[in-house]
Amino acid sequence: MSLNQLQLSLQFGRFPEAAAHRELLSRSKVTRWIRHALAVDAEITVRIVDAEEGQRLNREFRKKDYATNVLTFDYQQEPTAMADLVLCAPVVEREAQEQNKSLEEHYAHLLVHGTLHAQGWDHETSDEDAEEMESYETDIMQELGFSDPYAKD
């Protein structure tokens, strides 16, 4: 399988657990996960942040006053996708625990999810779009060796 090219900038905010997240999220892993979700070449910045920065960005750009797991800022979808993906480390950790998933698996899923958003996929437009996006995410995650992120235990 031929994968599209990716120019990746991987950034970590300053927060107490940043070193542990940096150790888990090697450039090679993040690149691999994102490339499996790309239908076109891309330039993507991934930033791992604390709850304060995550909440501020969500409030400013989505008018929702809480930290969310992943925010996607897409600037261009073709011919090259250009986007910023912002993941809130404390939210990702909490959700991984709640869903009985490894932190690595949940990060992989959210990076795939955000990358699809960066290419125009949207699960909030209709139930059909949500089902199609979830199915595609599941296929990608299984290609990467992970389980179905939407499976009900």
N, C-alpha and C positions, 0 to 999 in steps of 0.2 A: 504494500500500500504506500503510495506516494503522499507525503504530507506537505502542506504549504509552508512557506518560509515565515519566520517570526523574528522580528526585532523586539527584544524584551528588555524593559527596564524594571528591575525588581527593587523595591524600596521598603524600608521598615521604619515606622515612626519610633519615637522615643517613649518607651513605656517599660515597666519593670520586667515583663516576660518576653520582650522583643528577642533576646538572644535565643531562647528556646524555640520560638517560631522561625527565626532565621535558620537555625540548625535543621529543623524539620523541612523547611521549604527551600531546598537547594534549587539553584537556577536550572539544573538539568531536569529535575522533576517538574517544576512549574512550566518549563518550556514544552516538555513532552505532553503534559495534560492539556495545555492550551492548543498546541498544534493539532491534536486529535480532534478538536472542535472547530478547526478552521476550514472554511470552504474557499477562502482567498488568502493571499499573503496578508500579513498584518504587522502593525507597529503598536505594541501594547505596553502600557505601564501598569504594573501591579504594585499597589501600596498596601501594606499591612499596618493598621492603625489601632489606637486604643479607643475606648468607648466615647471619650469626650470628642475626639476628632470625628469619629463615625457619626455621632449624634449631630454635631455642628453641620457636617456636610449634608446629611439627610434633611435637616431642618432648612438649610439654605436652598437646596436644589430641588427637594421634593415636598417641602412644607410639612414634613412629618417629624415631630419632635422626639425621636428616639433613635438609638443606634440600631442599624439593621445589619444583616450578615454581609451582603455584597451590594455595592452600588456600581452601576456601569454608566460611564460617560462616553458615549460614542460620538465621534466627530466626523467620521466618514466611513462608509461601508464598502464602497467600490471606487477604483479597482483594488485598492488596498484598504483593509479595515484599520482604522485608527481609533484607539480607545484607551481610557483609564479604567482600571478595575480597582475599587477600594474595598478591602475586606476588613471587617472589625474583629480583631482577634478575640476579645472576650465573648462576643456573641457567637462566633464560630465554635469556640471551646464549649460554651454552654450547650449549644444545639447538638454538638457531637455527643456529649454526655447524655443528653435527654433522648437522643435517637440510638443510643448504644452503638455508635460508630467510632472508628478511630479518628483522631484529629486529622491525620493525613487524608483519609478517605473523604471526610467532609470538605476539607480544603479543595481536594481534587474536583469534587462535585460542584462546589461554588465557583471555581475557576472555569469549568466547562460551562456552567449556567451563565455566568457573566460574559463569557466569550460568545455564546450564542446571542445574547442580547446585543452585543457589540456589532453583530452582523444582521440585526433587524428582527430576530425572533422575539416574540412577545406572548407571554402566557396570560396577560390580563385583558386581551382583546375579545376572547371568546373561550368557551369550554373546549371547542374543537382545537383551537390554537394551543391551549394549555396541554391537552392530551398529546398533540403532535410533538410539542417541545419536550414534554416529559419522556415520551417514547424515544426520541432522538437522544436525549441525555442518557437514558438507560443504555442504549446501544453503545454510546461512546464510553460510558463508564465500564461496561462489560468488556469492550475492546482493551481498555486499560487494565483489566484484571480486577476490577472492583465489582461489588454486587449492585443490584438495582437500588438506586437511591430512594425510590418511591415505594419500595416493597413494604407492606404492612406486616409487622411481626405478629 
